[in-house]
């Protein structure tokens, strides 16, 4: 049997012009994970990350802490199937369509446009994200011509990477995967044979720099825990 450690990237730069960048806290969260793994003898023999900067930089911060302790971290292979879904682009297409048909979404959208503080903006953006995800998963808004992936296409891409890892990792491997909340939700939903919307619901609960471990062998995988944050002091735990 082998072990898989699904790691969500550290806190990115939410509500800034460049979200795909670790905040100072996100760097610290990633370093704390690296310290924890190094001190507790968790040394991945294989590692993967998506192509997004926040995913790559989380992996790099973990590796730096190994190197600072005189230890060596394995090379990190890049897989586009581990990238997060294009939330901004999906919101730009799906939310205007929902505003026309769903009074609750229209009200949230109007409230967001009237916001003057970040706390309120975050609250309304999250509610709109939930509405967008439900519509996306249920395929209730036509994305034809938008160039955006369907939920089925996106989730299948994530599963293809996971199946490849499960099928090809050497027996007894410890595999680290640096990814995002969406792919982690899909991985857990798939292993549990849960409904598709479960992946979306799990996505909201994944802490930055958390670890979701699984045990696997070729053709099978089991969830060991979800969203572990024992390496993060309370004041460093975030969802965004």
Secondary structure per residue as TSV (DSSP state, phi and psi in degrees):
chain	resnum	aa	ss	phi	psi
A	1	X	-	360.0	149.2
A	2	X	E	-120.1	167.9
A	3	X	E	-119.8	139.3
A	4	X	E	-116.9	131.0
A	5	X	E	-116.7	104.0
A	6	X	E	-84.5	119.2
A	7	X	E	-114.3	124.1
A	8	X	E	-80.6	144.0
A	9	X	-	-58.3	158.3
A	10	X	-	-66.0	171.0
A	11	X	-	-54.8	128.4
A	12	X	B	-92.0	-172.4
A	13	X	-	-99.5	72.5
A	14	X	T	-64.9	143.5
A	15	X	T	63.0	29.9
A	16	X	S	-123.9	173.9
A	17	X	S	-69.8	-23.6
A	18	X	-	-125.4	85.0
A	19	X	-	-63.1	-36.9
A	20	X	S	-77.6	59.0
A	21	X	S	-154.0	128.6
A	22	X	B	-64.0	135.2
A	23	X	-	-73.9	167.8
A	24	X	H	-54.6	-39.2
A	25	X	H	-66.4	-38.1
A	26	X	H	-61.6	-38.4
A	27	X	H	-63.8	-44.5
A	28	X	H	-62.9	-43.6
A	29	X	H	-57.9	-43.0
A	30	X	H	-66.5	-39.9
A	31	X	H	-65.8	-38.5
A	32	X	H	-62.1	-38.3
A	33	X	H	-64.5	-43.9
A	34	X	H	-59.9	-43.7
A	35	X	H	-60.7	-44.3
A	36	X	H	-63.5	-46.9
A	37	X	H	-61.9	-45.8
A	38	X	H	-62.8	-43.2
A	39	X	H	-73.1	-24.2
A	40	X	T	-105.3	14.4
A	41	X	T	73.3	21.1
A	42	X	-	-94.0	104.6
A	43	X	-	-124.8	93.0
A	44	X	-	-54.5	138.3
A	45	X	S	-94.2	-17.6
A	46	X	E	-141.2	142.0
A	47	X	E	-143.3	147.6
A	48	X	E	-135.5	154.6
A	49	X	E	-149.3	156.0
A	50	X	-	-72.0	-178.1
A	51	X	S	-90.0	-7.8
A	52	X	S	-68.0	144.6
A	53	X	H	-59.4	-41.3
A	54	X	H	-65.8	-30.4
A	55	X	H	-74.9	-46.6
A	56	X	H	-62.2	-40.9
A	57	X	H	-72.8	-28.4
A	58	X	H	-64.9	-46.1
A	59	X	H	-60.8	-41.4
A	60	X	H	-65.7	-37.6
A	61	X	H	-66.8	-40.0
A	62	X	H	-61.6	-45.5
A	63	X	H	-61.8	-38.8
A	64	X	H	-60.5	-38.0
A	65	X	H	-70.3	-33.2
A	66	X	H	-62.6	-48.0
A	67	X	H	-64.0	-36.0
A	68	X	H	-64.4	-25.9
A	69	X	T	-93.5	7.9
A	70	X	T	77.5	19.4
A	71	X	-	-109.0	168.1
A	72	X	-	-117.9	130.4
A	73	X	-	-98.3	147.2
A	74	X	-	-70.1	162.8
A	75	X	-	-64.4	152.4
A	76	X	E	-111.9	119.4
A	77	X	E	-86.7	145.3
A	78	X	E	-103.0	132.8
A	79	X	-	-134.3	120.6
A	80	X	G	-64.9	-24.2
A	81	X	G	-66.9	-8.3
A	82	X	G	-96.3	0.6
A	83	X	S	-69.0	157.7
A	84	X	-	-75.7	157.7
A	85	X	-	-66.0	152.3
A	86	X	-	-78.4	80.4
A	87	X	H	-60.3	-46.8
A	88	X	H	-62.2	-43.3
A	89	X	H	-67.6	-39.7
A	90	X	H	-66.0	-40.8
A	91	X	H	-60.0	-40.1
A	92	X	H	-65.1	-25.5
A	93	X	H	-97.0	-45.9
A	94	X	H	-77.8	-42.9
A	95	X	H	-62.8	-45.4
A	96	X	H	-57.8	-35.2
A	97	X	H	-67.2	-40.0
A	98	X	H	-71.0	-34.4
A	99	X	H	-56.5	-33.7
A	100	X	H	-74.6	-22.0
A	101	X	H	-120.4	-16.1
A	102	X	-	-123.4	108.4
A	103	X	H	-58.9	-34.8
A	104	X	H	-65.9	-42.2
A	105	X	H	-66.7	-40.9
A	106	X	H	-60.3	-39.3
A	107	X	H	-66.6	-43.2
A	108	X	H	-63.4	-40.6
A	109	X	H	-64.2	-42.1
A	110	X	H	-64.8	-40.0
A	111	X	H	-65.6	-38.4
A	112	X	H	-62.8	-42.9
A	113	X	H	-65.1	-22.3
A	114	X	T	-92.9	-4.1
A	115	X	-	-66.0	144.4
A	116	X	-	-123.0	-1.6
A	117	X	S	-135.2	153.1
A	118	X	H	-65.2	-35.1
A	119	X	H	-61.6	-45.3
A	120	X	H	-68.0	-40.5
A	121	X	H	-58.9	-44.6
A	122	X	H	-59.9	-44.5
A	123	X	H	-61.1	-46.7
A	124	X	H	-72.9	-36.0
A	125	X	H	-62.5	-42.0
A	126	X	H	-62.7	-42.0
A	127	X	H	-64.3	-37.7
A	128	X	H	-69.9	-36.2
A	129	X	H	-61.8	-42.5
A	130	X	H	-60.9	-43.6
A	131	X	H	-64.4	-41.2
A	132	X	H	-62.2	-45.1
A	133	X	H	-63.3	-41.9
A	134	X	H	-61.7	-44.8
A	135	X	H	-65.3	-38.9
A	136	X	H	-65.8	-49.6
A	137	X	H	-61.7	-40.0
A	138	X	T	-81.9	-2.6
A	139	X	T	56.4	41.9
A	140	X	-	-95.5	-2.8
A	141	X	S	-123.9	129.6
A	142	X	-	-71.6	119.9
A	143	X	-	-101.0	5.9
A	144	X	T	-57.7	131.3
A	145	X	T	85.1	-6.8
A	146	X	T	-84.6	-18.6
A	147	X	T	78.4	4.5
A	148	X	-	-95.5	149.8
A	149	X	-	-76.4	148.4
A	150	X	-	-71.9	163.3
A	151	X	H	-58.5	-42.0
A	152	X	H	-59.8	-42.6
A	153	X	H	-68.0	-44.1
A	154	X	H	-63.7	-50.3
A	155	X	H	-65.2	-34.5
A	156	X	H	-64.7	-37.0
A	157	X	H	-63.7	-39.8
A	158	X	H	-63.9	-46.5
A	159	X	H	-63.8	-34.9
A	160	X	H	-61.6	-41.6
A	161	X	H	-64.4	-45.5
A	162	X	H	-62.2	-43.0
A	163	X	H	-62.7	-40.2
A	164	X	H	-62.0	-42.1
A	165	X	H	-63.5	-48.3
A	166	X	H	-60.1	-37.6
A	167	X	H	-80.7	-25.7
A	168	X	H	-116.6	-8.8
A	169	X	S	-68.0	135.2
A	170	X	-	-57.8	145.1
A	171	X	T	-56.8	136.5
A	172	X	T	83.0	10.6
A	173	X	-	-75.4	153.7
A	174	X	E	-110.4	115.9
A	175	X	E	-112.6	125.2
A	176	X	E	-101.7	135.4
A	177	X	E	-127.5	115.3
A	178	X	E	-98.2	111.7
A	179	X	E	-145.0	-148.3
A	180	X	-	-133.7	176.4
A	181	X	H	-61.9	-38.5
A	182	X	H	-60.5	-55.5
A	183	X	H	-60.4	-34.1
A	184	X	H	-66.3	-43.1
A	185	X	H	-59.3	-41.7
A	186	X	H	-65.8	-42.2
A	187	X	H	-60.4	-46.3
A	188	X	H	-67.2	-45.4
A	189	X	H	-58.6	-40.3
A	190	X	H	-67.6	-47.0
A	191	X	H	-63.5	-34.5
A	192	X	T	-86.8	-3.2
A	193	X	T	54.2	41.3
A	194	X	-	-90.6	164.9
A	195	X	-	-59.3	155.5
A	196	X	H	-58.3	-39.4
A	197	X	H	-64.4	-18.9
A	198	X	H	-62.1	-35.8
A	199	X	H	-60.2	-42.1
A	200	X	H	-66.1	-42.3
A	201	X	H	-64.3	-40.9
A	202	X	H	-65.7	-34.4
A	203	X	H	-52.5	-39.7
A	204	X	T	-71.9	-18.8
A	205	X	T	-97.4	-1.3
A	206	X	-	-84.1	117.6
A	207	X	-	-70.5	152.9
A	208	X	T	-62.9	137.6
A	209	X	T	61.2	21.5
A	210	X	-	-81.6	166.4
A	211	X	E	-125.0	129.8
A	212	X	E	-117.3	104.5
A	213	X	E	-90.9	145.5
A	214	X	E	-133.5	154.9
A	215	X	E	-110.0	135.9
A	216	X	E	-146.7	159.2
A	217	X	E	-142.1	174.8
A	218	X	T	-58.0	121.8
A	219	X	T	89.0	-3.0
A	220	X	E	-153.1	152.0
A	221	X	E	-151.4	147.9
A	222	X	E	-130.5	138.9
A	223	X	E	-79.9	126.6
A	224	X	-	-95.3	-34.7
A	225	X	-	-165.6	173.2
A	226	X	S	-137.5	128.5
A	227	X	S	65.2	45.7
A	228	X	B	-71.5	131.9
A	229	X	-	-133.8	24.7
A	230	X	T	-62.7	-20.7
A	231	X	T	-82.7	-6.5
A	232	X	S	-109.8	119.3
A	233	X	-	-57.6	154.0
A	234	X	G	-52.1	-39.7
A	235	X	G	-73.2	-8.8
A	236	X	G	-105.4	5.0
A	237	X	-	-89.0	124.8
A	238	X	-	-139.5	160.0
A	239	X	-	-103.4	-24.5
A	240	X	-	-140.9	360.0
